[in-house]
Amino acid sequence: MKRIVFITTLLAGLIFMFTPQKANAQCKQQMVYACATKGKSIYLRDFNTKLRSNRPHESSARWTIVLNKDAHYRFTLCTMDGYEDKVIMTLYDSQHPEKTNPYGSTYDPKTGKFTDSFDFICRKSGMYYVSIRLREGVRVRKTCAVGILSFVGSTY
């Protein structure tokens, strides 16, 4: 009986060792780390999301955050390779809706250009919203994106 257990354990270990394994921890935790260490700012929070265009409720994600007056914040968006122009991160509040007049976005509809980050100097403490969504009309099976909120400095 001990021989059978030993041989089974040995074979399972060999199979597991030589089978290629790939870990996907929460939409690639490595992407969160790489995105958070960009630039010279202090990491505060990440917004990790998986997006699918074939499921409308999974084509965007929204988070509520509290920002402080007179603070300079940076919002950085990191996506998987090849999706840089398909995902948009936006900052807005209840008086300035996401699609009409946001405080900042990684996409400028006037020029049609994408950036990987934008800065926001908070003039009023309060609740704000961060959304990460697929650009309208984009069809992707599945992708992930990471948004990073970081503190740049104080304005006073």
Secondary structure as GFF3:
##gff-version 3
##sequence-region A 1 156
A	DSSP	alpha_helix	2	18	.	.	.	ID=ss1
A	DSSP	alpha_helix	29	36	.	.	.	ID=ss2
A	DSSP	beta_strand	42	51	.	.	.	ID=ss3
A	DSSP	three_ten_helix	56	58	.	.	.	ID=ss4
A	DSSP	beta_strand	60	67	.	.	.	ID=ss5
A	DSSP	beta_strand	71	79	.	.	.	ID=ss6
A	DSSP	beta_strand	87	92	.	.	.	ID=ss7
A	DSSP	beta_strand	104	105	.	.	.	ID=ss8
A	DSSP	beta_strand	107	108	.	.	.	ID=ss9
A	DSSP	beta_strand	113	114	.	.	.	ID=ss10
A	DSSP	beta_strand	117	121	.	.	.	ID=ss11
A	DSSP	beta_strand	126	134	.	.	.	ID=ss12
A	DSSP	beta_strand	143	154	.	.	.	ID=ss13
###
